[in-house]
Structures are given as C-alpha cells and as structure tokens.
Amino acid sequence: MQYKSQAVAKPYFIAAIALFVAQILFGLVLGLQYVIGDFLFPAIPFNVARMVHTNSLIVWLLMGFMGGAYYIIPEEAETELASPKLALAMFWIFLVAAGLTVVGYLTVPYATLAEMTGNNILETMGREFLEQPLPTKLGIVVVALAFLFNITLTVLKGKKTSISIVLLLGLWGLAVFFLFSFYNPANVVLDKFFWWWTVHLWVEGVWELILGAFLAFVLIKTTGVDREVIEKWLYVIVTLTLITGIIGTGHHYYWIGTPEYWQWWGSIFSALEPIPFFAMTVFAFNMVNRRRREHPNKAAVLWALGTGVMAFLGAGIWGFLHTLAPVNYYTHGTQITAAHGHMSFYGAYVMVNLTIISYAMPILRGRAANSNRSQVLEMWSFWLMTVAIVFITLFLTAAGILQVWLQRASDTPLPFMVAQEKIALFYWMREWTGVAFLVGLLVYVASFFVGGKEETA
Amino acid sequence: MSGAFTKSMARNIFYGGTVFFFLLFLALSFDTHSQLPKRDMRQNITPQIAEGKKLWETHNCIGCHTLMGEGAYFAPELGNVVARYGEEGTKAFIKSRPKEGIEGRRSMPQFNFTDAQLDAIVAFLKHVNSINDANWPPNVQG
C-alpha cells in the first residue's frame, strides 16, 4: 500500500461482500417463492424479500464504489486522503443505516414503517428500488456528501489524473441524480418520468464512469501499459457511454404516458448503448495482450477481463434484445426484463467491484497478491458465479419468451397467473442455478481465508 | 488509437459530447412537459386519487406487481386491472385475501383496508388506466 490512508477501503470491501451474501440468500428465497408461492408467507412476503434483495445490492455496490474510490484516489492523487477519520465515520453511519433499514423491512409492515419514519412529511417511499425510509435516504445523502467532500479535497490537493477526474464526475453524478428520489408528485406520469433520472441515469450513465475508471486503474496497475494509452481509451469509452446513454433514457418513456416520439429517440440511442460495452471488452483484452509486466495477481486480471465480456453480454446484448419499441411493446415488464437485469448488474457492477476488491484487498492485507491456492479458489468462484448467472439469464429469457407468447402475443391471451404456472419449469431451473451461484459465492468468501505462500510483486 | 488522435482530443470530445447530449435531453424533456397535460389526465387528479397513490406506495404494491409495466414481475399488471376485473371486482379481490395465504400459491397479503381506502386505491388505478400510454399493454391480460 503506497499511502496508509488507503486502508479505509478495507472495511467498505468487507461489508460489501457480507451484503452480497445477504443479497444472494434473499434472491434464493425469491426464486423459491416463484414456484412455491406461499414459502415464508405471511412472515416474509415476496415484496419484502425483494426489497432486501435489491436494496442490499444497491448498498453493497455503493460500498464497493466508495471503498474503491478511497483506495484509488490517494494513489492517483499521490497524496494521503484528506480525512481518513471522516471516511471511517461515514462507513459506520452507512452500515448502521443499511442494517436498520433491513431490520425495518423484515420486522415491521411496510405501511407502519412508512408511518414511523416520517413518510407523511415527505412521501418518497414505495417506489421500486427507492423503497428506503426518509431517514435512510437522508443518510445516503449525508454519507455521499461527506465522501465526495473527502475525495474531492484529496484530488484538489494532489495530482489530477484523468482516472480521478472521470471517477469524480461519476461519483458526483451519482449524488446529484439521487436527489430526484426525493421528488414524488401525485401525478404518476411525472413521478415515473423523474424516477428514471435516478435509476437510468445511474446505471446507464454515471455509474459507467465509475466502472470505466476502476477498470482503467486496475489495468494500468496489472498490465503496466502506458497511462496515456489507457486514459485515452477511458475517455473514448465514457464518451460513447454518455452520448448513447443519456438520450437512451427514452427507452423507458415508451409506455408511461410520455409522447410517442420517445419510441424513436429511445430505440435509436439505446440501440447504440452496446457500443461502449463492446469498446470496454476490446479495451480490456487489448491492454492485457499488450502487457509489459506479469502481475502476480492473476485473479484480478481475470475479473477485469470478465467485466468487459459480461457487461457487454448482459447490458449490451440482453439490453438490445428488448430495447426497440416494437419489441418492447410485447416484452415490457416480463421475465425478459428480469433476465437482462440479472446479467447486466452482475456483468457490469458486481464484476467491476470484485475486480477492484480482488486487486486491492491483498495489498490492503500487506501483500502484492494472494497465494496461488487462494487465487485458484477465487478463479473457481469466478467461473462458478459467471456460468451460473449466464444460465439464470438463459432460463429467465426462455421463461420470458414463453410468457410473452402465452400472455401477450397469442390470439387467446392467458391470464398472468395461468401463464406463470405453465412456465414454472424454467423458474425451477433458475432456482437450482441460483444455488450454484451461492456455492460460487461461498467459494469466493472462502478464498479470503486460504493461506499458503504469498506472491511478491 | 494512436498517432494523431491524442488523449486531450478524446477528453474534449467527451466534455463536448456529454454537454451536447445532456442539453438535447433537457430540450426533449421540456417538450415532453409541455405535452404531458394532454396525456396524463392531471386535471382529473382528486385528493382521493392522490390518497390512492399514497396507499399504493405505503403498501409497496410495486414490490410484486407492475404498473404500466414497471415494478416486479411476480404478480399481474395493475395499470389496467380496472378494465380487467371492474372496480367492484378489484375491491372484492383485495378484500378477500386470506390472512395466511393460499397453500402452495403466490399469495397477496390481507391489508385490512377500510372501504374508503379501497375506494381511493381503485380511484387511483382507474386514473392510471385512463392515461394515454400509447396503447400499452397489448391486451387486457396485461
């Protein structure tokens, strides 16, 4: 570790992985509820388990982003973090807030939780992914501002590299667009319109800047390729991301009461959204092929390459699959959407977080790379989780195609639940593949506890 | 990616492109807002409908259902449920959910709504059904 303040990243990474485990466990509960409808009912209804599943995902990805930024920024700026104490304090606030929120979801009926936490003062709850009670949302704002203050100050007093700048832009964008989660008018069309300014402009906008910066940083470190080359690629990738992704928001404005011209804007621009992901894949493989050194951390390089490929497949290909308006008319809000959601989140944001964790964690633990035994285990977890998510996606896609056929495209459309029962086989296969994913995740966790001779740089 | 194309050129294209497309997005959003009053039926939003939306949110309906296709995919689309079951049918369904669920089947919680709350929820769902959403969903099954 070049700067001792980078150590604040460690608790963020550990908490991220712990929340990742929680996310997957609740995912398995949800998968089972798809086929055994009353599983855990009425103790943990589907909507509650789903909130835990999606919100723990969001929080652990944010934890990973923050941890990653705290690790990367001092090294890029070539100076200690402005305030390591503030970073640690924010970690505990964030963790406690997330923990209390989950306890609230699981122990109190949601309507009571809303009542208790001041939803009557400012109604923000009960919208997908933004279910958090008001105090949690405010906590996220406080944590994000303190975090941004900390890293921005660090960059201002140190060296300003392109990686830092892109990372800062992504993180500031994240904070700014979160503010739309506080806007919830009685007019449901306006509500939905601006809901996407948080949700879409996060995952198909500013988060990709964070992703690109993380990837560029790890590639510089592990391949030794000239910084000028890598940073030029980074700018090209984030340019492609934003010129396609911003107007690409239009692919959510087809059927929610917004004007029909969005079908053209949304279709054309979001059809181009795979391009930056393709560039990312080419970039990662190119840099690794042109490497000037053999970095001992093979696992981190594998995660970096995997991020490019899986983000391209999940976000790029599976996104394109249903993004054109005439197709989306039939697939909107079906298992096709779920299929895309699973592979894109895993391929882009889970994997890039695991990339930075894989690269930084050994260094934070005082070694250039983990022992060979530990890395082999980690690479096993890579393949188990990645292959599992591919099959989860394929099964959900099959379920989605059948659902569209039975419920939407047929001359005699079937009611929702009748169609669901006919495709239950695919939900069973998805659930078993989910178990395989959990095994992969447990192998991943185990890889942190495997000793052996450590690798040196 | 070498030779004449430098990093500073890439950076300038990034800033220029981002600003341009963000402004274009804002312009389209402004235009959308001028058109929305004709489509979102805002003139019909009564306090009862607003109350219905609040009940919709505070009972996390979106955690299982979709509304105009957005939400979770565990339970049926509700943007057009009033067209599918009628107002009374919708209320009767919500009212009759067994507390302990239905064995082996996906079960909706019993929320113990008052009649006034049920009226508000159905008024909200009826309002959503009246929004001009480009003829989505494809048929009444949602």
Interface residues (C-beta under 8 A of the other chain):
Chain A: Q33 Y34 I36 G37 D38 F41 P42 P45 F46 N47 V48 R50 M51 Y110 A111 A114 E115 N119 E123 M125 G126 R127 E128 E131 S162 N184 A186 N187 V188 V189 L190 K192 F193 E228 V229 E231 K232 W233 Y235 V236 V238 T239 L242 I243 I246 I247 T249 G250 H252 Y253 Y254 W255 I256 G257 T258 P259 E260 Y261 W262 Q263 W265 Y329 Y330 H332 G333 T334 Q335 T337 A338 Q407 R408 A409 P413 L414 P415 F416 M417 Q420
Chain B: M1 S2 F5 T6 K7 A10 R11 I13 F14 G17 T18 F20 F21 F22 L24 F25 L28 S29 D31 T32 Q35 L36 R39 D40 R42 I45 I49 A50 K53 K54 W56 E57 T58 H59 N60 C61 I62 G63 C64 T66 L67 M68 G69 E70 G71 A72 Y73 F74 A75 P76 E77 K99 E100 G101 I102 E103 G104 R105 R106 S107 P109 F111 F124 H127 V128 I131 N132 D133 A134 W136 P137 P138 N139 V140 Q141 G142
